[in-house]
Amino acid sequence: MNSTVFETPLHSNHSVIVPDTIVKVFLDKGRKRVITKITFKGNSVTFHAALQKYQGNHHITFNKVNQKKLGVFSTDYFTVELFEDDSKYGVEMPKEFEAVLQSDPEVSDIFESLTSGKKRSLIYYILKIKNSQNRIDKALIITENLKRGIRDNSQLIKKM
């Protein structure tokens, strides 16, 4: 499932309003998570996002990093297309984190018991790390902290 392409400017410094007709198609199928493709001057970025309602409109976050990749400024218009996100976590799982979780069934069960948002925040944290070995190291720290019963994100990522 994908939406029709629509043209829009930034609504705020970091969000885009999605027309109600497009939102309805996704929400009617129980889908709040989407894959977003934004195109500007022949270049595009694709990322996972959530349809979030705020002040009567549905928004998706379009962060500064992706804006910079495309060279988008607040007055620019660009095209947006949404696709159904059928990924398990609503975000791409780093292979390093997945391997660490698969190697330890106990921590995998703990991870799966977390809320969807908590899982995504940990995945996003690992995704920000560019070096594969550093991703593995951080995944091991997180999993050890999960086994210790730590659930606070700021503490989960610290070596104890």
Secondary structure as UniProt FT lines:
FT   STRAND          6..9
FT   STRAND          15..18
FT   HELIX           20..28
FT   TURN            29..30
FT   STRAND          33..40
FT   TURN            41..42
FT   STRAND          43..50
FT   STRAND          52..54
FT   TURN            55..56
FT   STRAND          57..61
FT   HELIX           64..70
FT   TURN            74..75
FT   STRAND          77..84
FT   HELIX           95..102
FT   HELIX           105..113
FT   HELIX           116..127
FT   HELIX           132..147
FT   TURN            148..149
FT   HELIX           153..156
//
